[in-house]
Amino acid sequence: MNDRFNGKFIVLDGPDGCGKSTQTRMLSEWISRQGIEAVSYRDPGTTVVGEKIRTILLDPAHEGMGDNVEVLLYMAARAQLWKERIGPDLASGKCVLMDRWVSSTCAYQGWAGGFGIEKVIKIANDALERVWPDVIFVLDVDTATAAQRMQRDLDRMEQKGQAYHGRVREGFLRLPQYFAGTRIVDARRGVEQVQEEIRKILNPKL
């Protein structure tokens, strides 16, 4: 197990309401129980700089922000997160779990926003030490189910409407064309069922 998870970079991603934060926490706890040091971070955020950028990005008052501006801000937050946390953690052999990564920008701004997935990847290549993790789990959920799960005040990105979020889902389902390490998981099922599938995929994958 140590050889399988030490120094690995794992991303859990998907549309708003897919349950990725819960699955990231559960997976981190499971890996830690195997005696492996695991850390988990959210994107954007975690660092002081990243949390300030997150506030700007998700504030409903900034509804006029362009997709190109969103792309650059998300990349800036990731670059800082890599410098402060992810890079050093991977170098020390820790297993790093991410709640979102470049895959989100591909789906949201690249596909749903029309900026272009290829352009997102190009900027990521220029801005980041590493674009793709060892594996990306896309937790797939339809927009109706996702909307039912988000019974709370919505942030700026979540307020963009069902049509937009339908395109976001399309963008996530296109990711295997760009990164072969993408695994699509049906997240409409129960939390434990989703977690069980993730663990089964991880064993042979890593």
C-alpha positions as CSV (number, residue, x, y, z in Angstrom):
1,M,0.0,0.0,0.0
2,N,2.8,2.4,0.8
3,D,4.3,2.0,-2.7
4,R,0.8,2.5,-4.2
5,F,0.0,5.8,-2.5
6,N,3.2,7.5,-1.4
7,G,3.9,10.6,-3.4
8,K,0.6,10.2,-5.4
9,F,-1.5,13.1,-6.6
10,I,-5.2,12.3,-6.7
11,V,-8.0,14.7,-7.8
12,L,-11.7,14.4,-7.1
13,D,-13.8,16.7,-9.3
14,G,-17.2,17.1,-10.9
15,P,-20.2,19.5,-11.2
16,D,-21.4,21.4,-8.2
17,G,-23.5,19.1,-6.0
18,C,-21.7,15.9,-7.0
19,G,-20.4,15.2,-3.5
20,K,-16.7,15.6,-4.2
21,S,-15.8,17.3,-0.9
22,T,-17.4,14.4,1.1
23,Q,-15.7,11.8,-1.1
24,T,-12.3,13.6,-0.7
25,R,-12.6,13.5,3.1
26,M,-13.7,9.9,3.1
27,L,-10.8,8.8,0.8
28,S,-8.3,10.7,2.8
29,E,-9.4,9.0,6.0
30,W,-9.3,5.6,4.3
31,I,-5.8,6.1,3.0
32,S,-4.6,7.4,6.4
33,R,-6.0,4.2,8.0
34,Q,-3.6,2.2,5.8
35,G,-0.7,3.9,7.6
36,I,0.0,6.4,4.7
37,E,0.3,10.1,5.3
38,A,-2.4,11.8,3.3
39,V,-3.3,15.5,3.0
40,S,-6.2,17.1,1.2
41,Y,-6.7,20.6,-0.1
42,R,-9.4,22.6,-1.8
43,D,-9.0,24.5,-5.1
44,P,-9.1,27.4,-5.1
45,G,-8.1,28.1,-1.5
46,T,-6.0,26.6,1.3
47,T,-3.3,29.2,1.2
48,V,-3.8,32.8,2.3
49,V,-3.5,34.0,-1.3
50,G,-5.7,31.2,-2.6
51,E,-8.5,31.9,-0.1
52,K,-8.5,35.6,-1.1
53,I,-8.7,34.7,-4.7
54,R,-11.5,32.2,-3.9
55,T,-13.5,35.0,-2.2
56,I,-13.1,37.2,-5.3
57,L,-14.1,34.3,-7.7
58,L,-17.2,33.2,-5.8
59,D,-18.6,36.5,-4.6
60,P,-22.0,37.1,-6.4
61,A,-21.2,40.8,-6.5
62,H,-18.6,40.0,-9.3
63,E,-21.2,38.7,-11.8
64,G,-19.6,40.6,-14.6
65,M,-16.3,38.7,-14.4
66,G,-15.2,37.3,-17.7
67,D,-14.3,33.6,-18.3
68,N,-10.7,34.6,-19.2
69,V,-10.3,36.4,-15.9
70,E,-11.7,33.4,-14.1
71,V,-9.1,31.2,-15.8
72,L,-6.2,33.4,-14.8
73,L,-7.4,33.7,-11.2
74,Y,-7.9,30.0,-10.8
75,M,-4.4,29.3,-12.2
76,A,-2.9,31.9,-9.9
77,A,-4.4,30.2,-6.8
78,R,-3.1,26.8,-8.0
79,A,0.4,28.1,-8.6
80,Q,0.5,29.4,-5.0
81,L,-1.0,26.2,-3.7
82,W,1.6,24.1,-5.5
83,K,4.5,26.3,-4.2
84,E,3.3,26.2,-0.6
85,R,1.8,22.8,-0.2
86,I,1.4,20.3,-3.1
87,G,5.0,20.4,-4.4
88,P,6.7,20.0,-1.0
89,D,4.1,17.3,0.1
90,L,4.6,15.2,-3.0
91,A,8.4,15.5,-2.7
92,S,8.2,14.2,0.9
93,G,6.2,11.2,-0.2
94,K,2.8,12.2,1.1
95,C,-0.4,11.3,-0.8
96,V,-2.1,14.6,-1.9
97,L,-5.8,14.6,-2.5
98,M,-7.4,17.6,-4.2
99,D,-11.0,18.8,-4.2
100,R,-10.9,20.2,-7.8
101,W,-7.9,21.0,-10.0
102,V,-7.3,22.1,-13.6
103,S,-10.0,19.7,-14.7
104,S,-12.6,22.1,-13.2
105,T,-11.4,25.0,-15.3
106,C,-11.5,22.8,-18.4
107,A,-15.2,22.0,-17.7
108,Y,-16.4,25.3,-16.4
109,Q,-14.5,28.0,-18.2
110,G,-13.1,25.9,-21.0
111,W,-16.2,24.1,-22.2
112,A,-19.3,25.7,-20.5
113,G,-17.9,29.3,-20.7
114,G,-16.6,28.8,-24.3
115,F,-13.0,29.8,-23.5
116,G,-11.7,26.5,-24.9
117,I,-10.3,23.5,-23.2
118,E,-7.1,23.5,-25.2
119,K,-6.5,27.1,-24.2
120,V,-7.0,26.3,-20.6
121,I,-4.5,23.4,-20.8
122,K,-2.0,25.7,-22.6
123,I,-2.2,28.3,-19.8
124,A,-1.9,25.5,-17.2
125,N,1.2,24.2,-18.9
126,D,2.8,27.7,-18.7
127,A,1.6,28.5,-15.2
128,L,1.9,25.2,-13.2
129,E,4.7,22.8,-12.3
130,R,2.3,19.9,-13.1
131,V,-1.0,20.0,-15.0
132,W,-2.3,16.5,-14.6
133,P,-2.4,14.3,-11.4
134,D,-2.0,10.5,-11.3
135,V,-5.7,10.1,-11.6
136,I,-8.8,12.3,-11.8
137,F,-12.1,11.0,-10.5
138,V,-15.0,12.8,-12.1
139,L,-18.1,12.3,-10.0
140,D,-20.9,12.5,-12.5
141,V,-24.3,13.7,-11.6
142,D,-27.2,15.2,-13.6
143,T,-28.2,18.8,-13.1
144,A,-31.6,18.0,-11.5
145,T,-30.0,15.8,-8.8
146,A,-27.2,18.3,-8.2
147,A,-29.7,21.1,-7.7
148,Q,-31.7,19.1,-5.1
149,R,-28.5,18.6,-3.1
150,M,-27.6,22.2,-2.9
151,Q,-30.2,23.5,-0.5
152,R,-28.2,26.5,0.6
153,D,-27.1,30.0,-0.5
154,L,-25.4,29.7,-3.8
155,D,-22.1,31.3,-4.7
156,R,-21.4,33.2,-8.0
157,M,-20.4,30.1,-10.0
158,E,-23.4,28.0,-8.6
159,Q,-25.8,30.8,-9.6
160,K,-25.0,30.6,-13.3
161,G,-28.1,28.6,-14.1
162,Q,-29.1,25.1,-15.1
163,A,-28.2,25.4,-18.8
164,Y,-24.6,26.5,-17.9
165,H,-24.2,23.7,-15.4
166,G,-25.5,21.2,-18.0
167,R,-22.6,22.3,-20.2
168,V,-20.3,22.0,-17.3
169,R,-21.3,18.3,-17.0
170,E,-20.6,17.9,-20.7
171,G,-17.2,19.4,-20.2
172,F,-16.3,17.0,-17.4
173,L,-17.4,14.0,-19.6
174,R,-15.1,15.2,-22.3
175,L,-12.0,15.1,-20.0
176,P,-10.9,11.5,-20.9
177,Q,-10.1,12.9,-24.4
178,Y,-7.5,15.1,-22.9
179,F,-6.2,13.0,-19.9
180,A,-6.3,9.2,-20.1
181,G,-6.1,9.0,-16.3
182,T,-9.7,10.3,-16.0
183,R,-12.2,7.9,-14.4
184,I,-15.9,8.7,-14.5
185,V,-17.9,7.6,-11.5
186,D,-21.7,7.6,-11.2
187,A,-22.3,9.9,-8.2
188,R,-26.1,9.6,-8.2
189,R,-25.7,6.6,-5.9
190,G,-25.3,6.5,-2.1
191,V,-22.1,8.0,-0.6
192,E,-20.7,4.6,0.5
193,Q,-21.3,3.1,-2.9
194,V,-19.4,5.9,-4.6
195,Q,-16.6,5.6,-2.2
196,E,-16.3,1.9,-2.7
197,E,-16.0,2.3,-6.4
198,I,-13.3,4.9,-6.0
199,R,-11.3,2.6,-3.8
200,K,-11.7,-0.3,-6.2
201,I,-10.4,1.8,-9.1
202,L,-7.5,3.1,-7.1
203,N,-6.0,-0.3,-6.2
204,P,-5.0,-1.4,-9.7
205,K,-4.6,2.2,-11.0
206,L,-1.8,3.3,-8.7
